[in-house]
Amino acid sequence: MKKRRVLALVLSLFFIVSLFIGGCAPAKKPAPTPAPVPAPSKKMTTPSTDRTRATKIAQACDSVSGVKKSTVVVSGNTCYVGLDLAANIEKSKTDRVERDCLDKAKATEPSIKTVYVTSDMDTVTRLKKVYQGVARGTPVSSFTNELGEIGRRITPKVKG
């Protein structure tokens, strides 16, 4: 009889310990199902299409009277245009040339929603550095901060 009591006590103790250990284990949750990868849409751009669009816009801006050379960077549906103007352009005509380039850029690539145009030499120099980086194969996304700063500097010249 004493053996039965000891056996019952040991089994009870084992049962309580197993409940305690099993009850404290974290609940296993099913692993989250991975989100499906969206199929590329026709509106997504690639670096090569952005460069092609930038080239077309630069050619259009270069044809504007008073522009010696334009530098264009396209990022998605945003376009940044830096203008090297002819030496004989007056300040009053500078604004007109910039507006003409803005209109040409929008007409050349209707998918562009926002166009930033500047002829400020410091800003144009910064834009040229971005352009050179993109031409070397660096993704435009690497220049997000720089393009944001350029956009803030020339916000009054935006047409969206």
Residue pairs with C-beta under 8 A, 6 or more apart in sequence:
43 111
45 53
45 74
45 76
47 134
47 137
47 139
47 140
50 74
50 75
50 76
50 134
50 140
51 74
51 134
51 135
53 74
53 79
53 109
53 111
53 112
54 72
54 73
54 74
54 79
54 131
55 72
56 108
56 109
57 70
57 72
57 74
57 79
57 81
57 104
57 105
57 108
57 109
57 112
58 70
58 71
58 72
58 81
60 104
60 105
60 107
60 108
61 67
61 70
61 72
61 81
61 83
61 101
61 104
61 105
62 69
62 70
63 104
64 97
64 100
64 101
64 104
65 97
65 100
66 85
66 86
66 89
66 93
66 97
67 83
67 84
67 85
67 86
67 97
67 101
68 84
68 85
68 86
69 83
69 84
70 81
70 82
70 83
70 84
70 101
71 81
71 82
71 83
71 84
71 124
71 127
71 128
71 131
72 79
72 80
72 81
72 82
72 105
72 131
73 79
73 80
73 127
73 130
73 131
73 134
73 140
73 143
73 147
74 80
74 109
74 112
74 140
75 140
75 141
75 147
77 111
77 112
77 113
77 114
78 112
78 113
78 114
78 115
78 116
78 147
78 151
79 105
79 109
79 112
79 114
79 115
79 116
80 116
80 127
80 130
80 147
80 150
80 151
81 101
81 102
81 105
81 115
81 116
81 117
81 118
82 118
82 119
82 123
82 124
82 127
82 128
83 97
83 98
83 101
83 117
83 118
83 119
83 124
84 119
84 124
85 94
85 97
85 119
89 97
94 119
97 119
98 117
98 118
98 119
98 157
99 117
101 117
102 115
102 117
102 157
102 159
103 159
105 112
105 115
105 117
106 112
106 115
106 159
113 160
114 158
114 159
114 160
115 158
115 159
115 160
116 150
116 151
116 154
116 155
116 157
116 158
117 154
117 157
118 124
118 127
118 150
118 153
118 154
118 157
120 153
120 154
123 150
123 153
123 154
126 146
126 149
126 150
127 150
129 146
130 140
130 143
130 146
130 147
130 150
133 142
133 143
134 140
134 143
140 147
151 158
